Amino acid sequence: MPPSLNEEFTVYTHEGYHIGDAWYFVDGDVIHMFYLTAKIKGENSSLTQANMDPFVGHAVSRDLVNWEMLPPALQTGPPGSWDDLQLCTGSIIKREGRYWMAYAATSTTENTLENPWRIQRGGMAVSNDLTTWQKVPENPVTVAGPPHYEQVSAGQREMAHWRDPFMFADGDVVYQFICARRPDGNVATRGTVAMTRSRDMVTWGILPPLEHDRVVEEMEVPQIHSINGRWYLVFCTLGRFFAPEFVRRFDGRLPERSTFAMVGDSPFGPFHIHGTGQIVEHGLDEYFTVGQLVHFAGQWHLLVTSHDDQGERISDPLPVEADDTGLHARRTDYPSVGA
């Protein structure tokens, strides 16, 4: 068994605060990291609790290793607003000289302390400098619903899965790829990636889901990347969310928290999973999820949020290679996590 991926595997921490999912935007020679965070309030507090006053943290780096913390980028809305309870993972794109952040959120009017994620909607914020952000008045701009998506999940978690939007530009059209669920078929394989599109970044049309192998209940933090002529769908999930027939292929041994990839010939699929699809091999009980791919200085890297008895933090970057079967982190480049 190789050493734990968490041993000496830490770069960025936010003292006194939880760190959740992170997303990145490369602007020239500067990498901007945005991450979900909230103040730690007690020994048993967590980022997912509704009373944590969450916000989107912001830090910058020139090497993906050393980070400088900046003021928060985005905060929950005022009481009674559509995003006054929780914020979810987002993404950033540059269009016509401005920066746009897609994000998802929940509200106190539709959710409870016991289930703060039940109803999720999508919003947009805009910035001229990646530092000061303004939410658009049209928010929320996307909502799950028929005919293409379940409004409330029939799966293990009772919620409207509509979060973690990832933006991708194709000419004058921008697409969002969103964690969602189909309304039909086996309940255990309804996890999908929803698609929406826009030309003005505010009005978004809802499209049928992305074409991909149907093997899981939830596909969180979806991303679409083109590497060496192939397209890769990256997503995160829990081992218990994979369909039983998929798990049986691997003698019931799938990690509880990991990051996966499927391979396709176009950004719109179809995408296929090869083997388990894991980007990094690791212990079944290790936390190596919500991974994000970042292309910087001619190399693709994977960064994750690590959770264990050492706290919550952003990991070192792991170089990634791509081939016909998926994405593979080059662990041997890092003695602390090498075999």
Backbone as numpy.savetxt, mean C-alpha at the origin, in Angstrom:
# Nx Ny Nz CAx CAy CAz Cx Cy Cz
17.79 -21.92 8.67 16.93 -20.73 8.67 17.82 -19.48 8.67
17.63 -18.57 7.71 18.43 -17.34 7.69 18.10 -16.46 8.88
18.96 -15.53 9.20 18.66 -14.61 10.30 17.37 -13.87 10.05
16.73 -13.44 11.12 15.48 -12.70 11.00 15.67 -11.47 10.15
14.68 -11.17 9.32 14.73 -9.97 8.49 14.69 -8.71 9.36
14.31 -8.86 10.62 14.20 -7.70 11.49 15.48 -7.42 12.28
16.45 -8.32 12.23 17.67 -8.12 12.98 18.52 -7.01 12.35
18.79 -5.97 13.11 19.59 -4.83 12.61 19.05 -4.33 11.28
17.73 -4.28 11.16 17.11 -3.97 9.88 16.21 -2.77 10.09
16.84 -1.63 10.41 16.05 -0.45 10.72 16.76 0.79 10.24
15.99 1.73 9.69 16.57 2.98 9.25 15.82 4.15 9.87
14.53 4.20 9.67 13.76 5.38 10.04 12.74 5.05 11.12
12.78 5.80 12.21 11.78 5.68 13.27 11.23 7.07 13.56
10.05 7.10 14.17 9.42 8.36 14.57 9.14 8.22 16.06
10.05 8.70 16.87 10.01 8.46 18.31 8.70 8.91 18.91
8.09 8.00 19.69 6.83 8.31 20.35 5.61 8.14 19.48
5.83 7.68 18.23 4.73 7.55 17.28 4.74 6.18 16.63
3.54 5.69 16.32 3.42 4.50 15.49 3.83 4.84 14.06
4.33 3.85 13.32 4.59 3.99 11.89 3.85 2.87 11.17
3.02 3.24 10.21 2.29 2.27 9.42 2.82 2.22 7.99
1.91 2.05 7.05 2.28 1.97 5.65 3.00 3.25 5.20
3.92 3.10 4.25 4.64 4.24 3.69 4.56 4.18 2.17
4.63 5.35 1.53 4.72 5.42 0.08 5.72 6.50 -0.30
6.20 6.45 -1.56 7.39 7.21 -1.92 7.19 7.94 -3.26
7.90 9.07 -3.38 7.92 9.79 -4.65 9.34 10.31 -4.87
9.93 9.94 -6.02 11.29 10.37 -6.34 11.20 11.64 -7.17
11.78 12.72 -6.66 11.77 14.02 -7.32 13.22 14.43 -7.58
13.73 14.09 -8.75 15.14 14.34 -9.03 16.03 13.45 -8.17
16.91 14.07 -7.37 17.80 13.29 -6.52 17.30 13.21 -5.08
16.05 13.60 -4.86 15.45 13.55 -3.52 14.29 12.57 -3.51
14.27 11.68 -2.52 13.16 10.75 -2.32 12.29 11.28 -1.20
11.00 11.42 -1.48 10.04 11.83 -0.46 9.31 10.59 0.05
9.30 10.41 1.35 8.56 9.32 1.97 7.37 9.90 2.74
6.21 9.33 2.51 5.00 9.68 3.23 4.54 8.42 3.96
4.11 8.57 5.20 3.78 7.37 5.97 2.66 7.66 6.97
1.87 6.63 7.23 0.80 6.74 8.21 1.40 6.70 9.61
0.97 7.60 10.47 1.53 7.65 11.80 0.54 8.25 12.78
0.77 8.01 14.05 -0.06 8.56 15.12 0.69 8.41 16.43
0.41 9.28 17.35 1.10 9.27 18.65 0.75 8.02 19.43
1.76 7.41 20.05 1.55 6.25 20.92 0.90 6.72 22.21
-0.25 6.17 22.50 -0.99 6.57 23.70 -1.27 5.35 24.57
-0.26 4.90 25.25 -0.45 3.76 26.14 0.19 2.51 25.60
0.43 1.56 26.49 1.17 0.34 26.17 0.48 -0.48 25.09
-0.86 -0.51 25.09 -1.57 -1.36 24.16 -2.17 -0.60 22.98
-1.76 0.63 22.78 -2.31 1.41 21.67 -1.76 0.89 20.35
-2.50 1.18 19.28 -2.07 0.79 17.94 -2.51 1.84 16.94
-1.90 1.78 15.77 -2.20 2.76 14.74 -3.63 2.64 14.26
-4.22 1.46 14.36 -5.56 1.25 13.83 -6.66 1.66 14.79
-6.32 2.05 16.00 -7.35 2.49 16.92 -7.87 3.86 16.52
-9.15 4.08 16.75 -9.81 5.29 16.25 -9.45 6.54 17.03
-8.85 6.42 18.20 -8.60 7.61 19.03 -7.15 8.07 18.96
-6.49 7.79 17.84 -5.06 8.02 17.79 -4.66 9.33 17.09
-5.62 10.13 16.61 -5.29 11.37 15.91 -4.26 11.13 14.81
-4.57 10.27 13.85 -3.58 9.89 12.84 -3.30 11.02 11.86
-2.12 10.96 11.24 -1.78 11.90 10.18 -0.77 11.24 9.25
-0.47 11.91 8.14 0.53 11.41 7.19 1.84 12.13 7.45
2.84 11.37 7.89 4.16 11.92 8.13 4.92 12.10 6.82
6.02 12.86 6.89 6.78 13.19 5.68 8.26 13.25 6.03
9.09 12.62 5.21 10.54 12.68 5.39 11.20 12.64 4.02
12.44 13.12 3.94 13.15 13.13 2.66 14.53 12.50 2.83
15.05 11.98 1.70 16.35 11.32 1.70 16.99 11.49 0.34
18.31 11.34 0.31 19.03 11.33 -0.96 19.69 9.97 -1.22
19.43 8.99 -0.32 20.06 7.69 -0.51 19.19 6.52 -0.06
17.94 6.77 0.35 17.02 5.74 0.83 17.46 5.15 2.17
18.45 5.74 2.79 18.95 5.24 4.07 18.87 6.29 5.16
19.34 7.49 4.86 19.34 8.58 5.84 18.16 9.51 5.53
17.29 9.71 6.53 16.05 10.46 6.33 16.00 11.68 7.22
15.46 12.76 6.67 15.22 13.99 7.43 13.71 14.19 7.57
13.24 14.28 8.80 11.82 14.44 9.04 11.36 15.86 8.74
10.22 15.97 8.06 9.61 17.25 7.73 8.26 17.36 8.45
7.61 18.51 8.41 6.28 18.64 9.03 5.29 17.67 8.38
4.22 17.31 9.10 3.21 16.40 8.54 2.67 16.90 7.20
2.36 15.96 6.32 1.86 16.31 4.99 0.34 16.43 4.96
-0.34 15.56 5.72 -1.80 15.51 5.64 -2.35 15.07 6.99
-3.48 15.65 7.39 -4.12 15.29 8.65 -5.58 14.96 8.41
-6.18 14.30 9.38 -7.61 14.01 9.28 -8.40 15.32 9.22
-9.60 15.22 8.68 -10.44 16.40 8.52 -11.12 16.80 9.82
-11.85 17.92 9.82 -12.56 18.38 11.01 -13.69 17.43 11.37
-14.15 17.45 12.62 -15.25 16.56 13.04 -16.44 16.65 12.09
-16.94 15.47 11.73 -18.08 15.40 10.83 -17.74 15.32 9.37
-16.45 15.48 9.01 -16.05 15.40 7.61 -15.87 13.93 7.19
-15.75 13.71 5.90 -15.67 12.35 5.38 -14.38 11.64 5.78
-13.34 12.40 6.19 -12.04 11.81 6.52 -11.57 12.20 7.92
-12.50 12.25 8.88 -12.15 12.72 10.23 -11.70 11.61 11.16
-11.67 10.33 10.69 -11.36 9.22 11.60 -10.00 8.59 11.31
-9.84 8.00 10.13 -8.61 7.31 9.78 -8.17 7.68 8.37
-6.87 7.69 8.14 -6.30 7.87 6.82 -5.65 6.56 6.37
-5.71 6.28 5.07 -5.14 5.05 4.53 -4.02 5.37 3.55
-3.29 4.35 3.17 -2.14 4.48 2.28 -2.50 5.22 0.99
-1.55 5.99 0.47 -1.79 6.75 -0.75 -0.68 6.58 -1.78
-0.68 7.47 -2.76 0.38 7.53 -3.76 0.40 8.93 -4.34
1.47 9.25 -5.07 1.67 10.61 -5.59 2.08 10.55 -7.06
1.58 11.51 -7.82 1.94 11.63 -9.22 2.09 13.11 -9.55
2.95 13.43 -10.53 3.12 14.82 -10.95 2.42 15.02 -12.29
1.57 16.06 -12.35 0.83 16.38 -13.57 0.83 17.88 -13.79
1.33 18.31 -14.93 1.31 19.71 -15.33 1.87 20.62 -14.23
3.00 20.20 -13.68 3.71 21.03 -12.72 3.21 20.99 -11.30
2.17 20.20 -11.03 1.65 20.09 -9.67 1.72 18.63 -9.23
1.72 18.43 -7.92 1.78 17.09 -7.35 0.41 16.73 -6.77
-0.03 15.51 -7.06 -1.33 15.05 -6.61 -1.16 13.82 -5.73
-1.83 13.82 -4.59 -1.82 12.67 -3.69 -3.21 12.05 -3.63
-3.30 10.78 -4.03 -4.53 10.02 -3.83 -4.43 9.32 -2.48
-5.49 9.34 -1.71 -5.49 8.66 -0.42 -6.90 8.17 -0.13
-7.06 7.36 0.88 -8.37 6.89 1.31 -8.55 7.23 2.78
-9.80 7.23 3.24 -10.06 7.62 4.62 -11.43 7.09 5.07
-11.66 7.20 6.38 -12.96 6.83 6.95 -13.44 7.96 7.86
-14.73 7.91 8.21 -15.33 8.98 9.00 -16.00 8.44 10.26
-16.15 9.30 11.26 -16.81 8.92 12.51 -18.30 8.76 12.32
-18.86 9.34 11.26 -20.31 9.24 11.07 -20.73 7.87 10.55
-19.80 7.09 10.02 -20.13 5.79 9.42 -19.38 4.63 10.05
-18.45 4.92 10.95 -17.61 3.88 11.52 -17.59 4.01 13.03
-17.10 2.98 13.70 -17.09 2.94 15.15 -15.68 2.71 15.66
-15.48 2.86 16.98 -14.19 2.57 17.58 -13.82 1.11 17.37
-14.83 0.22 17.38 -14.57 -1.20 17.23 -14.23 -1.57 15.79
-14.77 -0.84 14.83 -14.52 -1.13 13.42 -14.31 0.18 12.67
-13.13 0.81 12.85 -12.89 2.13 12.26 -12.68 2.13 10.76
-12.64 0.93 10.13 -12.35 0.85 8.70 -13.55 0.40 7.88
-14.75 0.33 8.44 -15.88 -0.32 7.78 -16.23 0.32 6.44
-16.34 1.63 6.38 -16.68 2.33 5.14 -15.49 3.20 4.73
-14.91 2.89 3.58 -13.72 3.60 3.09 -14.05 4.31 1.78
-13.52 5.52 1.64 -13.69 6.28 0.41 -12.35 6.88 -0.01
-12.29 7.32 -1.28 -11.05 7.86 -1.80 -11.11 9.36 -2.00
-9.98 10.03 -1.71 -9.89 11.47 -1.87 -8.62 11.88 -2.58
-8.49 13.17 -2.83 -7.31 13.72 -3.49 -6.84 14.97 -2.75
-5.52 15.17 -2.75 -4.91 16.40 -2.26 -3.91 16.86 -3.30
-3.60 18.16 -3.31 -2.72 18.71 -4.34 -1.69 19.63 -3.69
-0.50 19.68 -4.31 0.60 20.48 -3.75 1.43 21.07 -4.89
2.04 22.21 -4.62 2.97 22.81 -5.58 4.42 22.45 -5.28
4.67 21.89 -4.06 6.05 21.68 -3.64 6.29 20.37 -2.89
5.31 19.49 -2.82 5.39 18.21 -2.11 5.41 18.38 -0.59
5.32 19.59 -0.10 5.38 19.83 1.34 4.05 20.35 1.89
3.46 21.35 1.24 2.18 21.91 1.66 1.07 21.34 0.78
0.11 20.67 1.41 -0.94 19.96 0.67 -2.31 20.55 0.99
-3.17 20.61 -0.03 -4.54 21.04 0.13 -5.48 19.96 -0.40
-6.45 19.58 0.40 -7.45 18.62 -0.06 -8.40 19.30 -1.05
-8.78 18.57 -2.09 -9.67 19.18 -3.09 -11.08 19.25 -2.53
-11.85 20.31 -2.86 -13.20 20.47 -2.30 -14.17 19.41 -2.78
-13.84 18.70 -3.87 -14.75 17.69 -4.40 -14.70 16.38 -3.62
-13.82 16.25 -2.65 -13.69 15.01 -1.88 -15.00 14.62 -1.20
-15.23 13.27 -1.05 -14.46 12.16 -1.63 -14.72 12.03 -3.12
-13.72 11.56 -3.84 -13.83 11.52 -5.30 -14.09 10.11 -5.84
-13.88 9.06 -5.03 -14.19 7.69 -5.46 -14.83 6.93 -4.31
-15.77 6.04 -4.66 -16.50 5.24 -3.67 -16.74 3.85 -4.25
-16.63 2.81 -3.43 -16.90 1.45 -3.88 -18.39 1.23 -4.04
-18.75 0.30 -4.94 -20.16 -0.03 -5.09 -20.43 -0.81 -6.35
-21.67 -1.24 -6.54 -22.03 -2.03 -7.72 -21.93 -1.17 -8.98
-21.80 -1.82 -10.17 -21.89 -3.28 -10.35 -20.57 -4.02 -10.21
-19.45 -3.30 -10.11 -18.15 -3.96 -10.20 -17.56 -4.38 -8.86
-18.01 -3.76 -7.75 -17.32 -3.97 -6.47 -18.30 -4.14 -5.32
-17.91 -5.00 -4.38 -18.69 -5.17 -3.16 -18.73 -3.86 -2.38
-19.89 -3.54 -1.83 -19.98 -2.35 -0.99 -19.54 -2.67 0.43
-19.96 -3.82 0.95 -19.48 -4.32 2.23 -19.05 -5.76 2.02
-17.88 -6.10 2.50 -17.28 -7.39 2.21 -18.07 -8.56 2.77
-18.11 -9.63 1.97 -18.67 -10.90 2.44 -17.56 -11.79 3.00
-16.36 -11.28 3.08 -15.21 -12.07 3.52 -14.97 -11.99 5.01
-13.71 -12.24 5.41 -13.38 -12.33 6.83 -13.48 -11.00 7.56
-13.31 -9.89 6.83 -13.38 -8.58 7.48 -14.57 -7.79 6.92
-15.47 -7.38 7.81 -16.68 -6.68 7.40 -16.36 -5.20 7.16
-16.05 -4.88 5.94 -15.74 -3.50 5.59 -15.90 -3.31 4.09
-16.04 -2.07 3.67 -16.04 -1.75 2.25 -14.59 -1.54 1.84
-14.00 -2.55 1.25 -12.59 -2.48 0.87 -12.42 -1.49 -0.29
-11.87 -0.34 0.02 -11.66 0.69 -1.01 -10.57 1.61 -0.48
-9.31 1.19 -0.63 -8.21 1.92 0.00 -6.91 1.70 -0.79
-5.88 2.40 -0.36 -4.52 2.24 -0.88 -4.42 2.56 -2.38
-4.96 3.67 -2.85 -4.92 3.97 -4.29 -3.50 4.21 -4.80
-3.18 3.58 -5.93 -1.90 3.77 -6.60 -2.16 4.37 -7.98
-1.51 5.50 -8.29 -1.77 6.20 -9.54 -0.73 5.86 -10.60
-1.23 5.75 -11.83 -0.42 5.39 -12.99 -0.89 6.21 -14.18
0.03 6.90 -14.86 -0.32 7.76 -15.99 -0.11 7.02 -17.31
-1.10 7.16 -18.21 -1.02 6.61 -19.55 -1.45 7.71 -20.51
-0.49 8.48 -20.99 -0.81 9.64 -21.81 -1.51 10.70 -20.99
-2.66 11.18 -21.48 -3.39 12.22 -20.75 -4.39 11.66 -19.75
-4.36 10.33 -19.55 -5.26 9.67 -18.61 -4.46 9.16 -17.42
-5.00 9.36 -16.22 -4.40 8.82 -15.00 -5.35 7.76 -14.44
-4.78 6.62 -14.09 -5.55 5.53 -13.50 -5.22 5.42 -12.02
-6.21 5.02 -11.23 -5.97 4.60 -9.86 -6.22 3.09 -9.78
-5.31 2.39 -9.13 -5.47 0.97 -8.82 -5.72 0.88 -7.31
-6.83 0.28 -6.90 -7.33 0.40 -5.53 -7.64 -0.98 -4.96
-7.29 -1.20 -3.70 -7.65 -2.43 -2.99 -9.18 -2.51 -2.89
-9.77 -3.57 -3.44 -11.22 -3.70 -3.48 -11.60 -5.17 -3.51
-12.91 -5.44 -3.65 -13.40 -6.81 -3.76 -14.49 -6.88 -4.82
-14.45 -7.97 -5.59 -15.51 -8.22 -6.57 -16.79 -8.64 -5.85
-17.95 -8.45 -6.48 -19.21 -8.84 -5.84 -19.64 -10.26 -6.15
-18.86 -10.99 -6.99 -19.31 -12.31 -7.43 -18.19 -13.33 -7.25
-18.58 -14.61 -7.39 -17.61 -15.68 -7.31 -17.35 -16.14 -5.89
-16.38 -17.04 -5.75 -15.99 -17.59 -4.45 -15.62 -16.46 -3.50
-16.21 -16.44 -2.32 -15.94 -15.38 -1.35 -14.46 -15.29 -1.03
-13.76 -16.43 -1.05 -12.35 -16.47 -0.67 -11.43 -15.94 -1.77
-11.97 -15.67 -2.97 -11.12 -15.18 -4.07 -11.65 -13.88 -4.67
-12.44 -13.15 -3.91 -13.01 -11.90 -4.43 -12.05 -10.71 -4.32
-10.94 -10.88 -3.62 -9.99 -9.79 -3.51 -9.50 -9.38 -4.89
-9.51 -8.08 -5.17 -9.13 -7.61 -6.49 -8.52 -6.23 -6.42
-8.12 -5.74 -7.59 -7.61 -4.38 -7.72 -8.59 -3.61 -8.60
-9.28 -2.67 -7.98 -10.22 -1.83 -8.72 -9.46 -0.85 -9.59
-10.14 -0.38 -10.66 -9.54 0.64 -11.52 -10.49 1.82 -11.67
-9.93 3.02 -11.59 -10.65 4.24 -11.92 -9.77 5.06 -12.84
-10.36 6.03 -13.56 -9.54 6.85 -14.45 -10.06 8.28 -14.48
-9.15 9.20 -14.80 -9.49 10.62 -14.81 -8.57 11.37 -15.76
-9.07 12.49 -16.28 -8.23 13.40 -17.05 -7.99 14.71 -16.30
-8.77 14.95 -15.25 -8.62 16.21 -14.52 -8.20 16.03 -13.08
-7.98 14.76 -12.63 -7.52 14.41 -11.29 -8.60 14.60 -10.22
-9.78 15.01 -10.61 -10.86 15.24 -9.63 -12.08 14.38 -9.96
-12.43 14.28 -11.23 -13.56 13.46 -11.66 -13.04 12.10 -12.10
-13.44 11.05 -11.37 -12.90 9.71 -11.62 -14.03 8.77 -12.04
-13.85 8.11 -13.18 -14.80 7.11 -13.62 -14.43 5.74 -13.09
-15.42 4.98 -12.64 -15.18 3.65 -12.08 -15.17 2.62 -13.21
-14.13 1.81 -13.28 -13.95 0.80 -14.32 -14.05 -0.61 -13.72
-14.23 -1.63 -14.55 -14.15 -3.01 -14.05 -12.77 -3.28 -13.47
-12.64 -4.32 -12.66 -11.35 -4.59 -12.00 -10.27 -5.04 -12.96
-9.04 -4.91 -12.49 -7.86 -5.38 -13.20 -7.97 -6.89 -13.42
-7.42 -7.37 -14.52 -7.38 -8.81 -14.78 -6.17 -9.43 -14.08
-6.43 -10.43 -13.23 -5.34 -11.10 -12.51 -5.84 -12.42 -11.97
-4.91 -13.30 -11.58 -5.29 -14.56 -10.94 -6.05 -14.26 -9.66
-7.13 -15.01 -9.45 -7.97 -14.78 -8.27 -7.62 -15.82 -7.21
-6.82 -15.43 -6.22 -6.30 -16.38 -5.24 -6.45 -15.91 -3.80
-7.03 -14.73 -3.55 -6.96 -14.16 -2.21 -8.16 -13.27 -1.93
-8.44 -13.04 -0.65 -9.57 -12.20 -0.22 -9.28 -10.71 -0.29
-8.03 -10.32 -0.05 -7.68 -8.90 -0.04 -6.33 -8.71 -0.72
-6.23 -7.65 -1.53 -4.97 -7.30 -2.19 -4.66 -5.86 -1.81
-3.97 -5.71 -0.68 -3.70 -4.38 -0.15 -2.49 -3.73 -0.83
-2.45 -2.41 -0.76 -1.34 -1.60 -1.26 -0.92 -2.05 -2.67
-1.84 -2.11 -3.62 -1.47 -2.54 -4.98 -0.59 -1.50 -5.66
0.34 -1.98 -6.48 1.20 -1.12 -7.29 1.43 -1.79 -8.64
1.60 -0.98 -9.67 1.88 -1.47 -11.01 3.21 -0.87 -11.46
4.16 -1.74 -11.87 5.48 -1.25 -12.28 5.93 -1.96 -13.56
6.60 -1.23 -14.43 7.19 -1.79 -15.63 8.69 -1.91 -15.43
9.22 -3.14 -15.58 10.65 -3.39 -15.40 11.11 -4.29 -16.52
12.06 -3.79 -17.32 12.68 -4.58 -18.39 11.65 -5.21 -19.33
10.63 -4.46 -19.68 9.66 -4.92 -20.66 8.52 -5.74 -20.11
8.56 -6.10 -18.84 7.45 -6.82 -18.22 6.72 -5.89 -17.26
5.50 -6.27 -16.93 4.72 -5.51 -15.96 4.51 -6.37 -14.71
4.56 -5.71 -13.55 4.44 -6.42 -12.28 3.36 -5.77 -11.42
2.48 -6.60 -10.91 1.47 -6.19 -9.94 1.97 -6.60 -8.57
2.27 -5.61 -7.75 2.75 -5.85 -6.39 1.58 -5.63 -5.43
1.45 -6.50 -4.43 0.38 -6.33 -3.44 0.80 -6.98 -2.14
0.09 -6.65 -1.08 0.35 -7.22 0.24 -0.91 -7.91 0.73
-0.74 -8.91 1.56 -1.89 -9.56 2.16 -1.42 -10.41 3.34
-2.38 -11.00 4.04 -2.10 -11.92 5.14 -2.26 -13.35 4.65
-1.47 -14.25 5.20 -1.56 -15.65 4.80 -2.95 -16.22 4.95
-3.67 -15.80 5.99 -5.00 -16.35 6.23 -6.03 -15.86 5.22
-5.67 -14.88 4.38 -6.60 -14.38 3.38 -6.50 -15.13 2.05
-5.44 -15.94 1.87 -5.34 -16.72 0.64 -6.41 -17.82 0.62
-6.90 -18.12 -0.56 -7.91 -19.17 -0.71 -7.33 -20.51 -0.28
-8.12 -21.35 0.39 -7.62 -22.65 0.87 -6.98 -23.49 -0.23
-7.57 -23.49 -1.44 -7.02 -24.30 -2.52 -5.65 -23.79 -2.95
-5.39 -22.49 -2.81 -4.07 -21.95 -3.13 -3.07 -22.35 -2.05
-3.46 -22.25 -0.80 -2.57 -22.59 0.31 -2.17 -24.06 0.25
-3.08 -24.93 -0.16 -2.78 -26.37 -0.20 -1.64 -26.68 -1.16
-1.40 -25.84 -2.15 -0.27 -26.09 -3.07 1.07 -26.05 -2.34
1.10 -25.38 -1.20 2.35 -25.17 -0.48 2.30 -25.80 0.91
1.55 -26.89 0.99 1.44 -27.65 2.25 0.99 -26.77 3.40
0.16 -25.80 3.10 -0.39 -24.94 4.14 0.60 -23.96 4.72
1.77 -23.81 4.10 2.82 -22.95 4.65 2.96 -21.67 3.83
2.25 -20.65 4.24 2.39 -19.32 3.67 2.59 -18.33 4.81
3.44 -17.34 4.62 3.70 -16.39 5.72 2.45 -15.60 6.07
2.32 -15.25 7.34 1.15 -14.51 7.77 1.14 -13.09 7.23
2.31 -12.48 7.04 2.36 -11.10 6.54 3.50 -10.98 5.55
3.16 -10.69 4.28 4.23 -10.59 3.29 3.79 -9.74 2.10
4.73 -9.53 1.16 4.51 -8.76 -0.05 4.73 -9.67 -1.25
3.84 -9.58 -2.23 3.80 -10.53 -3.33 3.81 -9.79 -4.67
4.07 -10.54 -5.75 4.03 -9.96 -7.09 3.45 -10.96 -8.08
2.69 -10.43 -9.04 2.23 -11.17 -10.20 2.88 -10.54 -11.43
2.90 -11.30 -12.55 3.59 -10.87 -13.76 2.59 -10.79 -14.91
2.72 -9.73 -15.74 1.84 -9.57 -16.89 2.55 -8.91 -18.05
1.83 -8.78 -19.17 2.39 -8.18 -20.38 1.90 -6.76 -20.62
1.00 -6.27 -19.76 0.50 -4.91 -19.90 0.11 -4.40 -18.53
-0.01 -3.07 -18.35 -0.39 -2.56 -17.03 -1.81 -2.93 -16.62
-2.59 -3.44 -17.57 -3.98 -3.79 -17.28 -4.21 -5.30 -17.25
-3.11 -6.05 -17.23 -3.20 -7.49 -17.10 -3.37 -8.18 -18.45
-3.65 -9.49 -18.39 -3.81 -10.26 -17.15 -2.48 -10.50 -16.43
-2.55 -10.56 -15.10 -1.38 -10.83 -14.27 -1.51 -12.23 -13.68
-0.36 -12.93 -13.64 -0.36 -14.30 -13.12 0.66 -14.44 -12.01
0.31 -15.27 -11.03 1.20 -15.52 -9.89 1.99 -16.80 -10.15
3.28 -16.77 -9.82 4.16 -17.92 -10.00 4.64 -18.36 -8.63
4.42 -19.63 -8.30 4.74 -20.10 -6.96 3.89 -19.35 -5.95
4.50 -19.01 -4.82 3.77 -18.21 -3.83 3.69 -16.74 -4.22
4.57 -16.31 -5.12 4.61 -14.91 -5.51 5.37 -14.02 -4.56
5.92 -14.59 -3.48 6.64 -13.77 -2.49 7.86 -13.08 -3.12
8.05 -11.83 -2.74 9.22 -11.10 -3.22 10.43 -11.42 -2.36
10.22 -11.64 -1.07 11.29 -11.98 -0.14 10.89 -13.24 0.61
11.74 -14.23 0.62 11.49 -15.42 1.43 11.83 -15.11 2.89
10.96 -15.49 3.79 11.21 -15.21 5.21 10.38 -16.14 6.07
10.61 -16.10 7.37 9.90 -16.94 8.30 8.40 -16.71 8.27
7.63 -17.76 8.59 6.18 -17.67 8.50 5.60 -16.63 9.45
6.29 -16.38 10.57 5.73 -15.46 11.56 6.38 -14.07 11.49
7.25 -13.83 10.51 7.91 -12.52 10.39 7.01 -11.55 9.63
7.12 -10.30 10.00 6.29 -9.24 9.43 7.09 -8.54 8.34
6.70 -8.80 7.07 7.43 -8.19 5.96 6.40 -7.79 4.90
5.55 -6.85 5.29 4.42 -6.51 4.43 4.40 -5.02 4.12
3.33 -4.59 3.49 3.14 -3.23 2.96 4.41 -2.74 2.26
5.03 -3.64 1.48 6.24 -3.28 0.75 5.94 -2.35 -0.41
6.86 -1.43 -0.66 6.74 -0.50 -1.78 8.00 -0.57 -2.62
7.83 -0.62 -3.96 8.98 -0.57 -4.86 9.33 0.88 -5.17
10.62 1.17 -5.14 11.12 2.51 -5.44 12.26 2.38 -6.44
12.19 3.13 -7.55 13.27 3.13 -8.52 14.11 4.37 -8.29
15.38 4.15 -7.95 16.26 5.27 -7.62 17.69 4.92 -8.01
18.38 5.85 -8.64 19.78 5.70 -9.05 19.99 4.44 -9.88
19.04 4.17 -10.78 19.17 3.07 -11.71 18.89 1.70 -11.14
18.33 1.61 -9.92 18.08 0.33 -9.27 16.70 0.33 -8.64
16.01 -0.81 -8.73 14.75 -0.98 -8.03 15.03 -1.48 -6.62
14.30 -0.93 -5.66 14.45 -1.30 -4.25 13.09 -1.60 -3.65
13.08 -2.45 -2.64 11.88 -2.72 -1.85 12.10 -2.18 -0.44
11.14 -1.39 0.06 11.16 -0.92 1.44 9.86 -1.35 2.10
9.96 -1.72 3.36 8.77 -2.16 4.10 8.72 -1.47 5.45
7.56 -1.55 6.09 7.42 -1.16 7.49 7.59 -2.40 8.34
8.48 -2.35 9.29 8.77 -3.51 10.14 8.14 -3.31 11.51
7.48 -4.35 12.02 6.84 -4.32 13.33 7.34 -5.51 14.14
7.92 -5.27 15.30 8.27 -6.35 16.21 8.59 -5.74 17.57
9.29 -6.50 18.42 9.56 -6.00 19.77 10.53 -4.83 19.78
11.14 -4.51 18.63 12.01 -3.34 18.55 11.23 -2.08 18.15
9.93 -2.24 17.90 9.11 -1.10 17.54 8.77 -1.09 16.06
8.22 0.03 15.63 7.78 0.18 14.25 8.73 1.13 13.53
9.17 0.74 12.33 10.16 1.53 11.64 10.18 1.17 10.16
10.81 2.03 9.37 10.98 1.79 7.94 12.30 1.05 7.73
12.27 0.02 6.91 13.43 -0.85 6.74 14.49 -0.24 5.84
15.65 -0.89 5.84 16.66 -0.64 4.82 16.07 -0.98 3.45
16.58 -0.36 2.39 16.15 -0.76 1.04 16.80 -2.07 0.61
16.00 -2.97 0.08 16.52 -4.22 -0.47 16.50 -4.13 -1.99
17.64 -4.26 -2.67 17.64 -4.28 -4.13 16.78 -5.43 -4.66
16.08 -5.16 -5.76 15.13 -6.13 -6.31 15.50 -6.44 -7.76
15.41 -7.71 -8.13 15.57 -8.13 -9.51 14.24 -8.65 -10.03
14.03 -8.54 -11.34 12.78 -8.96 -11.96 13.05 -10.01 -13.02
12.15 -11.01 -13.13 12.25 -11.99 -14.20 10.85 -12.47 -14.56
10.77 -13.53 -15.35 9.47 -14.02 -15.82 8.59 -14.54 -14.70
9.16 -14.87 -13.56 8.38 -15.46 -12.47 8.01 -14.47 -11.39
8.51 -13.24 -11.45 8.16 -12.27 -10.43 9.30 -11.36 -10.05
9.24 -10.85 -8.83 10.25 -9.95 -8.28 10.95 -10.65 -7.13
12.26 -10.42 -7.02 13.06 -11.14 -6.04 14.06 -10.19 -5.40
14.00 -10.04 -4.10 14.94 -9.18 -3.38 16.29 -9.88 -3.28
17.36 -9.11 -3.51 18.72 -9.66 -3.43 19.20 -9.61 -1.99
18.78 -10.53 -1.19 19.08 -10.50 0.24 20.56 -10.65 0.53
21.31 -11.34 -0.34 22.72 -11.58 -0.05 23.54 -10.29 -0.09
22.97 -9.22 -0.63 23.68 -7.93 -0.62 23.74 -7.32 0.77
22.94 -7.87 1.70 22.85 -7.30 3.05 23.15 -8.40 4.06
24.37 -8.43 4.62 24.74 -9.51 5.52 23.78 -9.69 6.68
23.14 -8.59 7.15 22.26 -8.72 8.31 21.00 -9.48 7.98
20.68 -9.62 6.68 19.48 -10.38 6.33 19.79 -11.48 5.34
21.06 -11.72 5.06 21.43 -12.72 4.07 21.35 -14.13 4.59
21.36 -15.06 3.67 21.29 -16.46 4.07 22.62 -16.92 4.64
